[in-house]
Amino acid sequence: MVLTTSAPSMLAAVRAEPCTPDQFWCTLVHEQTGSDLAARLADYLVGRPLAITGIVLLGLVIRWLAHRFINRVATRAAQGLMPGKVARISIGHVASIDPARRVQRAQAMGSLLGSIATGIIVAITSVMVLAELGINIGPLIAGAGIVGVALGFGAQSLVKDFISGVFMIFEDQYGVGDVINTGEASGTVEAVGLRVTRLRDVEGTVWYVRNGEVLRIGNMSQGWAKAVLDIGVGYGEDIARVRRVLLEVAEQLRTDPEYAALVLDDPEVLGVQDLAADSVTVRLTVKTAPLQQWTVARALRERIKARFDEDRIEIPFPQRVVWHRPEPDADPGVDPGTVPHQR
């Protein structure tokens, strides 16, 4: 008896459940038909699909607007037209950055920001759709928070690599094609990722360096470079003459059409760098285009050798002064050449 009376009452309570104020289609159909079942069906078959479609369309519109804004900022950064404060934060001193490098960096920043914006918008849209389907998102958000904390503690090195990679890109520490020294490995950058950087050294070995493990970066190709040559000459040479000859050779190289585009400034002879056991070292420096310091240095060495041979300037080799003294108790009648000598 209890079962027969409670079942219809429960069904009636479900059917009599009023529409909430935010359920437009349920309220509209209920007012027109007076049927609770038709109102609930209208809400499930019309109202919720339309709401989900609207959420998805809104997410797509917001994503389009965000990507449009990011692409516009990246384009202005590539052209060097960003406003002062943003330029100082994102691209540094624009005037000192090579145009091709600036374009490459702006594209990398735009791609990174676009990916981050897409991820955030997709996550928010998905949560809103689940809520619209009637799923309780409270435990889902709490579970995602717990998983995030667990991943944060369990994958600290991975998070560190990603954060370091983001800052490396934004600060323009290096890019593809640069020659860098990371301490453990050095070579030409072939790829820059958020987690690892790929290098190839002069022997062809490929190095994968985790961004989070890099404590210092020596970039040998950013902006400009400098060829530094330490030239050794004999102690008997006139240093003023040697300096004049070195400067003439460097100036001739600069005016050579083959190397004119590689040398960016007047060569400098800094003077005596060292007084070694066998030679006097004179330092010559030449400011060059990025990655061209080795080419210029090789050409200078070749020309300096030819000019020194022509002007008879001694390029010393290891020498030692040996003192020959007869031993105190040696027989005066013995030939000194046969007496043991002390060095």
C-alpha positions as CSV (number, residue, x, y, z in Angstrom):
1,M,0.0,0.0,0.0
2,V,2.8,2.3,0.8
3,L,4.6,1.5,-2.4
4,T,1.5,2.1,-4.6
5,T,0.9,5.5,-3.1
6,S,4.6,6.8,-2.9
7,A,5.6,6.0,-6.5
8,P,2.9,8.1,-8.2
9,S,3.6,10.9,-5.7
10,M,7.3,10.8,-6.5
11,L,6.6,10.9,-10.3
12,A,4.2,13.7,-9.8
13,A,6.8,15.7,-7.8
14,V,9.3,15.3,-10.6
15,R,6.8,16.3,-13.2
16,A,5.7,19.2,-11.1
17,E,9.2,20.5,-10.6
18,P,9.0,24.2,-11.7
19,C,11.4,25.7,-14.2
20,T,14.2,27.9,-12.8
21,P,14.3,31.5,-14.0
22,D,17.4,31.0,-16.1
23,Q,15.7,28.2,-18.1
24,F,14.1,30.3,-20.9
25,W,12.8,27.5,-23.1
26,C,11.4,25.5,-20.2
27,T,9.5,28.5,-18.9
28,L,8.3,29.5,-22.4
29,V,6.9,26.1,-23.2
30,H,5.4,25.6,-19.8
31,E,3.6,28.9,-20.1
32,Q,2.3,28.0,-23.6
33,T,1.3,24.4,-23.0
34,G,1.0,24.0,-19.3
35,S,2.8,20.7,-19.6
36,D,5.7,20.1,-17.2
37,L,7.0,17.2,-19.4
38,A,7.0,19.2,-22.5
39,A,8.7,22.1,-20.7
40,R,11.5,19.8,-19.4
41,L,11.9,18.2,-22.9
42,A,12.1,21.6,-24.5
43,D,14.8,22.5,-22.0
44,Y,16.9,19.4,-22.7
45,L,16.3,19.2,-26.5
46,V,16.4,22.9,-27.3
47,G,17.6,25.0,-24.4
48,R,20.7,23.2,-23.5
49,P,22.0,22.5,-27.0
50,L,21.5,26.2,-27.8
51,A,23.3,27.2,-24.6
52,I,26.2,24.9,-25.3
53,T,26.4,26.1,-28.9
54,G,26.4,29.7,-27.7
55,I,29.2,28.9,-25.2
56,V,31.3,27.3,-27.9
57,L,30.7,30.1,-30.4
58,L,31.6,32.7,-27.7
59,G,34.8,30.8,-27.0
60,L,35.7,30.7,-30.6
61,V,35.0,34.5,-31.0
62,I,37.1,35.3,-27.9
63,R,39.9,33.1,-29.2
64,W,39.8,34.8,-32.6
65,L,39.9,38.2,-31.0
66,A,42.8,37.2,-28.7
67,H,44.8,35.7,-31.6
68,R,44.1,38.8,-33.7
69,F,45.4,41.0,-30.9
70,I,48.5,38.8,-30.3
71,N,49.3,38.7,-34.1
72,R,48.9,42.5,-34.3
73,V,51.3,43.0,-31.4
74,A,53.8,40.4,-32.9
75,T,53.7,42.2,-36.2
76,R,54.4,45.6,-34.6
77,A,57.3,44.0,-32.7
78,A,58.7,42.5,-35.9
79,Q,58.5,45.9,-37.5
80,G,60.0,47.7,-34.5
81,L,56.9,49.8,-33.9
82,M,55.9,48.8,-30.4
83,P,55.3,51.5,-27.8
84,G,58.1,52.3,-25.5
85,K,57.1,50.5,-22.3
86,V,56.0,47.3,-24.1
87,A,59.1,47.4,-26.3
88,R,61.4,47.6,-23.2
89,I,59.7,44.7,-21.6
90,S,59.3,42.4,-24.6
91,I,61.9,43.1,-27.2
92,G,64.5,45.2,-25.5
93,H,66.5,47.7,-27.6
94,V,64.8,47.2,-31.0
95,A,67.3,49.3,-32.9
96,S,70.2,47.0,-31.9
97,I,68.4,43.8,-33.1
98,D,68.9,42.5,-36.6
99,P,65.6,42.7,-38.6
100,A,65.6,39.0,-39.5
101,R,66.3,38.1,-35.9
102,R,63.6,40.5,-34.7
103,V,61.0,39.0,-37.0
104,Q,61.9,35.5,-35.9
105,R,61.7,36.4,-32.2
106,A,58.3,38.2,-32.7
107,Q,56.9,35.1,-34.4
108,A,58.1,32.9,-31.6
109,M,56.5,35.1,-29.0
110,G,53.3,35.3,-31.0
111,S,53.1,31.5,-31.3
112,L,53.8,31.1,-27.6
113,L,51.2,33.6,-26.5
114,G,48.7,32.2,-28.9
115,S,49.1,28.7,-27.5
116,I,48.7,30.0,-24.0
117,A,45.6,31.9,-24.8
118,T,44.0,29.0,-26.7
119,G,44.7,26.6,-23.7
120,I,43.1,29.0,-21.2
121,I,40.0,29.6,-23.4
122,V,39.5,25.9,-24.2
123,A,39.8,25.1,-20.4
124,I,37.2,27.7,-19.4
125,T,34.8,26.8,-22.3
126,S,35.0,23.1,-21.4
127,V,34.1,23.8,-17.7
128,M,31.2,25.9,-18.8
129,V,29.9,23.2,-21.1
130,L,30.1,20.6,-18.4
131,A,28.2,22.9,-16.0
132,E,25.5,23.4,-18.7
133,L,25.2,19.6,-19.0
134,G,24.3,19.4,-15.3
135,I,27.6,17.9,-14.2
136,N,28.8,19.1,-10.8
137,I,32.1,20.8,-11.7
138,G,33.1,21.4,-8.1
139,P,34.7,18.0,-7.5
140,L,36.2,18.3,-11.0
141,I,37.9,21.6,-10.2
142,A,39.1,20.3,-6.8
143,G,40.5,17.2,-8.5
144,A,42.2,19.2,-11.1
145,G,43.7,21.4,-8.3
146,I,45.0,18.3,-6.5
147,V,46.5,16.9,-9.7
148,G,48.1,20.2,-10.5
149,V,49.7,20.3,-7.0
150,A,50.9,16.7,-7.4
151,L,52.4,17.5,-10.8
152,G,54.0,20.6,-9.5
153,F,55.8,18.7,-6.8
154,G,56.5,15.6,-8.8
155,A,57.6,17.3,-12.0
156,Q,59.5,20.3,-10.6
157,S,62.3,19.9,-13.1
158,L,59.9,19.8,-16.0
159,V,58.1,23.0,-14.8
160,K,61.5,24.6,-14.3
161,D,62.5,23.8,-17.9
162,F,59.3,25.3,-19.3
163,I,59.5,28.5,-17.3
164,S,63.1,28.9,-18.2
165,G,62.3,28.4,-21.8
166,V,59.6,31.0,-21.7
167,F,61.9,33.6,-20.2
168,M,64.7,32.7,-22.7
169,I,62.3,33.5,-25.6
170,F,61.0,36.7,-24.1
171,E,64.4,38.0,-23.1
172,D,65.9,37.1,-26.5
173,Q,68.9,35.3,-24.9
174,Y,69.6,33.4,-28.1
175,G,67.8,32.2,-31.3
176,V,68.2,29.7,-34.1
177,G,71.5,30.2,-35.9
178,D,73.3,31.7,-32.9
179,V,76.6,30.3,-31.6
180,I,76.4,30.0,-27.9
181,N,78.3,28.5,-25.0
182,T,76.2,26.9,-22.2
183,G,79.1,25.8,-20.1
184,E,78.7,22.1,-20.8
185,A,78.2,22.4,-24.5
186,S,78.8,25.0,-27.2
187,G,77.8,25.2,-30.8
188,T,75.2,26.5,-33.3
189,V,71.6,26.6,-32.1
190,E,69.4,24.4,-34.3
191,A,66.1,24.6,-32.4
192,V,64.8,26.4,-29.4
193,G,61.9,24.8,-27.5
194,L,60.2,25.5,-24.2
195,R,61.9,22.5,-22.6
196,V,65.2,21.8,-24.4
197,T,67.6,23.6,-26.8
198,R,69.3,21.7,-29.5
199,L,72.9,22.6,-30.4
200,R,75.4,21.2,-32.9
201,D,79.1,21.7,-32.3
202,V,82.0,22.1,-34.8
203,E,82.5,18.3,-34.8
204,G,78.8,17.7,-35.8
205,T,77.7,16.4,-32.4
206,V,74.1,17.3,-31.5
207,W,73.6,18.4,-27.9
208,Y,70.2,18.6,-26.2
209,V,70.4,21.1,-23.3
210,R,67.5,21.3,-20.8
211,N,66.6,25.0,-20.4
212,G,66.2,24.7,-16.6
213,E,69.8,23.4,-16.3
214,V,71.4,26.4,-18.0
215,L,72.9,28.7,-15.5
216,R,74.7,31.0,-17.9
217,I,74.7,31.6,-21.7
218,G,77.5,33.0,-23.7
219,N,76.2,34.3,-27.0
220,M,78.9,34.8,-29.6
221,S,76.7,36.1,-32.4
222,Q,74.3,38.6,-31.0
223,G,74.6,42.1,-32.4
224,W,78.3,42.1,-33.3
225,A,81.5,40.2,-32.6
226,K,85.2,41.0,-32.3
227,A,88.2,39.3,-33.8
228,V,91.0,39.4,-31.2
229,L,94.6,38.5,-32.4
230,D,97.6,38.2,-30.2
231,I,100.7,38.5,-32.5
232,G,104.1,37.5,-31.1
233,V,107.2,39.2,-32.4
234,G,110.8,39.0,-31.4
235,Y,112.3,41.1,-28.6
236,G,114.6,42.7,-31.1
237,E,111.8,44.2,-33.1
238,D,110.7,47.9,-33.0
239,I,107.2,47.7,-31.3
240,A,106.1,51.0,-32.9
241,R,106.9,49.7,-36.3
242,V,105.1,46.4,-35.5
243,R,102.0,48.3,-34.4
244,R,102.1,50.4,-37.6
245,V,102.4,47.3,-39.8
246,L,99.5,45.5,-38.0
247,L,97.2,48.5,-38.4
248,E,98.1,48.8,-42.1
249,V,97.3,45.2,-42.7
250,A,94.0,45.5,-40.9
251,E,93.0,48.6,-42.8
252,Q,93.8,46.9,-46.1
253,L,91.6,44.0,-45.1
254,R,88.8,46.5,-44.3
255,T,89.0,48.1,-47.7
256,D,89.0,44.8,-49.5
257,P,85.6,44.3,-51.2
258,E,85.6,40.7,-50.1
259,Y,85.7,41.6,-46.4
260,A,84.4,45.2,-46.4
261,A,80.9,44.1,-45.3
262,L,82.3,41.9,-42.5
263,V,84.3,44.7,-40.7
264,L,82.1,47.1,-38.8
265,D,84.6,49.6,-37.3
266,D,88.1,50.8,-37.5
267,P,90.7,48.2,-36.4
268,E,92.6,48.9,-33.2
269,V,96.1,47.9,-32.1
270,L,95.9,47.9,-28.3
271,G,99.6,47.6,-27.8
272,V,101.8,45.1,-25.9
273,Q,99.6,42.4,-24.3
274,D,102.3,40.2,-22.8
275,L,106.0,39.8,-22.3
276,A,106.5,36.1,-22.8
277,A,109.7,34.1,-22.5
278,D,110.2,33.9,-26.2
279,S,108.3,36.9,-27.6
280,V,106.5,40.2,-27.2
281,T,102.8,39.8,-27.7
282,V,100.9,42.7,-29.5
283,R,97.1,42.6,-29.5
284,L,95.0,43.6,-32.5
285,T,91.2,43.8,-32.4
286,V,88.7,44.2,-35.2
287,K,84.9,44.6,-34.8
288,T,83.0,42.3,-37.1
289,A,79.5,41.2,-38.1
290,P,78.0,38.4,-36.0
291,L,79.6,35.0,-36.6
292,Q,82.3,36.5,-38.9
293,Q,85.0,37.0,-36.3
294,W,86.7,33.7,-37.2
295,T,86.7,34.4,-40.9
296,V,88.2,37.8,-40.4
297,A,90.8,36.5,-37.9
298,R,91.9,33.8,-40.4
299,A,92.3,36.3,-43.2
300,L,94.3,38.7,-40.9
301,R,96.7,36.0,-39.8
302,E,97.4,35.0,-43.4
303,R,98.1,38.6,-44.4
304,I,100.1,39.4,-41.3
305,K,102.3,36.4,-42.0
306,A,102.9,37.5,-45.6
307,R,103.6,41.1,-44.5
308,F,106.0,40.1,-41.7
309,D,108.0,38.0,-44.2
310,E,108.1,40.9,-46.6
311,D,109.3,43.4,-44.0
312,R,111.5,40.9,-42.3
313,I,109.8,41.1,-38.9
314,E,110.7,38.1,-36.8
315,I,107.9,35.7,-35.8
316,P,109.8,34.0,-32.9
317,F,109.9,30.4,-32.1
318,P,110.8,28.9,-28.7
319,Q,114.3,29.9,-27.8
320,R,116.6,29.4,-24.8
321,V,119.9,31.1,-23.9
322,V,122.5,28.5,-22.8
323,W,125.5,29.5,-20.9
324,H,128.7,27.4,-21.4
325,R,131.0,27.5,-18.4
326,P,133.9,25.1,-17.7
327,E,133.7,23.4,-14.3
328,P,136.0,25.0,-11.7
329,D,138.2,21.9,-11.2
330,A,138.6,21.2,-14.9
331,D,142.1,20.7,-16.3
332,P,143.2,23.9,-18.0
333,G,144.8,22.0,-20.7
334,V,141.6,20.2,-21.7
335,D,139.7,21.6,-24.6
336,P,136.6,23.6,-23.2
337,G,134.4,22.1,-25.9
338,T,134.9,18.7,-24.3
339,V,134.1,19.9,-20.8
340,P,130.6,19.2,-19.5
341,H,128.4,22.4,-19.7
342,Q,125.8,23.7,-17.3
343,R,122.6,24.9,-18.7
